Amino acid sequence: MEAIAETPTPTHVSAGQLTSLIQQAPAGPWGQEFEARRASRLALEPEALGQTRDRAFAHFSATGFPTLKQEAWRFTNVRPVVEAAFPLAEEVSAGVELVDPHRYSGTSPLVFVDGYFSPQLSMPPALPDGVILAPISSALETHPELVLPHLAQHAATAEAPFAALNTALGGDGLFLYVPKGQVVEPTLHLLYLSVTAQCSTYPRTLIVLEDSAQACVIEHYASSHEDAYFTCPVTEMVLGANATLDHYKVQRESLAAFHVANQASRQGRDSVLRSHSISVGGALVRNDLGAYLGGTGVSSTLNGLYLGEGTQHIDNQMRVDHAEPHGYSHELYKGVLDERSRAVFNGLIHVHPGAQKTDAVQSNQNLLVSHGALANSNPQLEIFADDVRCTHGSTVGQLDPEAIYYLRTRGIGELAARSLLTYAFASDIVSRVRVDSLRNELEEMLFNRLPKGEIVRQAV
């Protein structure tokens, strides 16, 4: 695989420095949890990974949790997460009946229950020779030379305290490795399932595609209860030259849950990434996405749909770096906000010097279906090349009264007309999903969520 970007070598933290860092860590159990986990991991994990964890905890200790005074967090208050201070989840067993509601037809899920891999509930599909699909903990033992160059090396930790916390405390997660030229035909379904309330999990997903490899992955977060808990995931995706990855993140957790995630992608020459994010559950949701287009001819599509109700707060932060010429990126995020829900979108396209012929589009569109909903949108461009085509824009508004009137004149009631127009707005993202079972499930979710949804189903 071609080198995409150099990663600094983790610095070692001495025992004395570590003790000081733990004592200086933000109030709560995080320092004690880190110390306890570090002691148990010394004999189980490679020394290089231990140093990376030490370095991440050093960053977390230095920065602490973000506050409203920081520009990137000025609309999102994480105090509820900090005050809850949920302890790390313990390993528990779960029955197949808890998994069945979250299956997609035609896929075989790999299941993590409260952050721990469950071989009893998982059904890995048959895969081509050389493809590795395994828990990160197992892959570290059998293929450390494939895991360590990428694990916790691409998601920023220096200025991202929650990503640093995941790296320091992170439990298990999925490792997918596809060697050069191999094509994984079945859609891979990764299910992170919460079954225990009032706890925290730090799952990690690492996807590495070598040159000309192909795969499709559904990264799915769900719960079997409606209580509060904290999920802090990190996903890293590395694509070699000419590789293609279809990635879907589906977040349908408890409406009382907290979900703060970090996603990083690194792409080599002529690679193609299509990533779609669907956020439905969660009381407080934060998604930080970083895409680094590190080769010529790279194509990156980052689309998202978020649905808010009640007092949900959904925050999407995005940075797309065009580092080489002839790169293409397209970002379309749409939100439907009801009742007193809140949404934040902050997107940045950064075109590096020399990245000529860049073609980049970024759009955020918000539909407010109640007078109490609110959206803050801030798309941005930073361009340091003179031969590019870059556009950005955002809209925040309500349904068009003329469109509602038009439908009513054709015998459709006002509530059904509103739902039909809302469905048309949201289905623009859903229709782009290439996995039939997932697309059908998302369409059903829209029908069930909308008032007069049965009328909408019949109309479309």
Buried (B, 14 or more C-beta within 10 A) or exposed (E): BEEBEEEEEBEEBEEEEBEBBBEEBBEBBBBEBBBEBBEEEEEEBBEBBBBBBBBBBBBBBEBEBBEEEEEBBBBBBBEEBBEBBBBBBEEEEBEEEBBEEBBBEEBBBBBBBBBBBBEEBBEEBEBEEEBBBBBBBBBBEEBBEBBBEBBBBBBBBBEBBBBBBBBBBBBBBBBBBBBBBBEBEBBBBBBBBBBBBEBBBBBBBBBBBBBBBBBBBBBBBBBBBEBBBBBBBBBBBBBBBBBBBBBBBBBBBBBBBBBBBBBBBBBBBBBBBBBBBBBBBBBBBBBBBBBBBBBBBBBBBBBBBBBBBEEBBBBBBBBBBBBBBBBBBBBBBBBBBBBBBBBBBBBBBBBBEEBBBBBBBBBBBBBBBBEEBBBBBBBEBEBEBEEBEBEBEBEBEBBEEEBBEEBEEEEBEEEBBBBBBBBEBBBBBBEBBEBEBBBBBBBEBBBEBBEBBEBBBEBE
